[in-house]
Structure formats: structure tokens, C-alpha cells
Amino acid sequence: MLSCFWLMAFISVATLVSSHFVGCFTKDVLEGRSPTKVLSDNSGCDRVCSGINTDFVFEYHYEDDNPDHVFCLCTNDPPDPYWLLGDCNGEDSVIITVPYKRDHGFDLYGGCHDKSSVISSTPVDSALACWDLCNTYPFAGVTYNISTTPYTPLCNCYETNNYPEFTSPGYGCYYEAFFPYFHTVQPSAVIRRRMRAKQDFLSGHDLSLCPSGMTACKVLHGESTAYECLDIQEELESCGGCRYGEFPSHGDVKGTKGLFRDCTSIIGVQLGAVTCEKGHCHITKCDEGYEFSDHECHLIA
């Protein structure tokens, strides 16, 4: 049970189909990992993961009451199928997808079906591993063996969609289902050119992690992929810079830790009598026993 997710408002199944859908899971799949809040739409996680490490392959999403809130973590660890759900629109559902650069173009083909027609399969560790295995085939199918602990993903590659599992009764996309996928098979040279073009695009564009005027700051005790967007010109606890340094963009760490000041921890300042203005702590009143001079509160001798 492993972690990487976005926290976002409503995500329709139609959106999932275009996002290279792995499945919907209960929140147990997160294993208590803390999300990172960014302000973005559902393309934000791709930008975050690409800005850190283009090898991250799983993105987890779940809903929030605030449509402007997106929380994102990235991981190479596949989800535990034990927590699979059939309903993606429940308030507690976690939606897992794979970024476009790692999925070989496989999309969910229609919807899920009853898996009883599937005869034999190859064990894999995730839907992504099945797509890797079936890259030279137009169709792939993922099912889950629930007689093992943990549940095991199973893979089949198909030349056509004439097999009965593709036309069996519709089913919720959970562990009792057959997940059919389709992509257009391309020659290896074409695939290499497409991957180079995507990498060139990612390296040549500004993958801003936060809205204009905000800075992506690393989060204490968070995952290596965790950050929050702050206005360091006005943020009381990160005034003038990020407390733990700026979050990497394009893989580069920007350290502004030395520039920051926590205005709320200044000794001798009366509670509520300090603000952050233009990246500097502005004190308006000192505690009893302190006097104000040179923009600071000093203990009276």
C-alpha cells in the first residue's frame, strides 16, 4: 500500500479515461502519507512530478471540498489492489493514474467487464507493468488474483478485442473486474522520437509549481516531493524566504532558507503585534520589559 496522490475537487470517469486510469481505491491506500497543497488543476501533478524526477510513475488523487485545492505526491510504488473500489465518485475514493510519459499511450478501453472469461494470465506488480509487457500489442487486460495475499495483478496481451472478456457484462472497476486497455502500436523508432520530443518539451519550458507571486517551499518532515505555495513577502512564519529552502523545479534545489525569518518567534514582541511586509518582519509593539529600537524589541537592562 503505497503513496502518491492529488487532492482535488470532482473528477469524472471521463477524465480518468484520458488520464491513463489504474483504478479507484479507498483512502487506506495512502498509508497515512501527508499530501502537499498546491493551487492547480488536475494537470498540476504532472508538472510537479516532472519537475522533480521524470521517473516517477504513479499519481494518486482524491477529492476535496475546495475545488481550488490540489494535493500532490509522486511515487514509483504501485498501489495495493486490496483497496480497490468500483466507484470513483465517492467522497473517500482515491484515484490512481500514470503520467502520459510512462504509459505507452494505453487508455481504458470503454469500461470494465466481468473477468470470468479470462483463462490464463501473467503475474505482474501493477497495471503499468502490464502496459510495459504488452507494449507491442494493441490491447492489454488487467485482472487481480484475490486468492493470494497481497492480491496479485495479472496481465494478458491481445492482438484483437474479439475475446469474450471484452464483451462480457459491464462491471465496476474493482478487483473482481477485467480492466481492458488499448493503444496504437508504433515502431520503436517512432516511440523513441516521441519520448525525446516530450523530454525536450519538459526541459525547455518553465514548469511553474505555484501561481504567480507564490513560492514553492519545502515542508518539514514531508516526503521528498512535498511543498507548499507561500507568499514569502507576507507569510509570517516564512517571511522573506522558505524556512526549509525552496522546492526543486527542473530538479534544481533553490535554497532560500538563510533569507527567511519566522516573525511569530521573535522574542519580546507582543502577541499579534508583528506582520510580514515586503519580506521583512514589521514590529508594532513590544512586551512589557522590552523596548523598541532599531526595528527590534530589546530586553530592558
Helices and strands as residue ranges (DSSP letters): E 6-8, H 13-18, E 21-25, G 27-30, E 37-39, H 44-52, E 58-63, E 69-71, E 74-75, G 81-83, E 84-85, E 94-97, G 100-102, E 107-108, E 113-114, E 122-123, H 127-133, E 139-145, E 152-158, H 164-167, E 177-182, H 188-204, E 215-218, E 227-230, G 236-238, G 257-259, G 263-265, E 274-277, E 280-283, E 290-293, E 296-299
